[in-house]
Amino acid sequence: VEEMARLTARELEILHLLSEGKSMKMIADSCFIAVYTVRTHVKRIYEKLQVHSVTEALAKYNKR
């Protein structure tokens, strides 16, 4: 999906970790960032992929 090309490396990493079922807290810990920062990345992922939920974002991620 061409929308995936708009995501930064960090956003793709977070999307990948979400696809593994990791929580925002677990992602924050493994990426050495704050949970707030993870939420900001997720919000930007939603905007770039034009989705409204993790489920929708993962559906597009898995289609690529």
N, C-alpha and C positions, 0 to 999 in steps of 0.2 A: 504494500500500500504506500503510495507516494507521501502520505501524511507522516509516516514513520521517519522519513528523511528529515523532517523538520525538528525532530527531537534531538536534544543534546545527548552526549555520551552518558552523562549522569542520569538524565531522564530515562534513557533506555535501560540503564542498570537498575533503576528503581522499578521500572515496569517489569523487568525480568524477575526481580526479587518478589514482587507482588504475585507474579505468575506461579512462583514456587510456594505460595501460600503464606509468606512471611507478613507479620503485622508491621505497622508503621514504626512501632518501638523497636522491633527486631531489625528493621531496615536501618533505622537511625543508628543503632549500636554497631551494626556491621560496616556502615559507611562512615562512622565517626562524625556524624552530624546530629543536630537536634531534631526531635520529632516535628517541631514547627517547620524546619527546613524541608523535611520529607513532605509535609502537607503542602508547602509552597510548590515543590516540584510536581506533586500529583495534580495540583490545581492547574499548573501550566500544561501538563500532559493532557488534561481534559480539554483545555482551550485549543491546543494544537490539533488534537484528534477529533474535536467537536463531539465530545461525549459528555455524559453526566454522571457516570458511575465507574467504579473499578471494573465491574463486570463487562461493561461496554468497551472500556479501554483494553481489557485483556482479550476480548473477542477480536478486536482489530489487530492487536499484537500477535495473536495466534494465527491470523490469516496471512500475515506477511510472507 
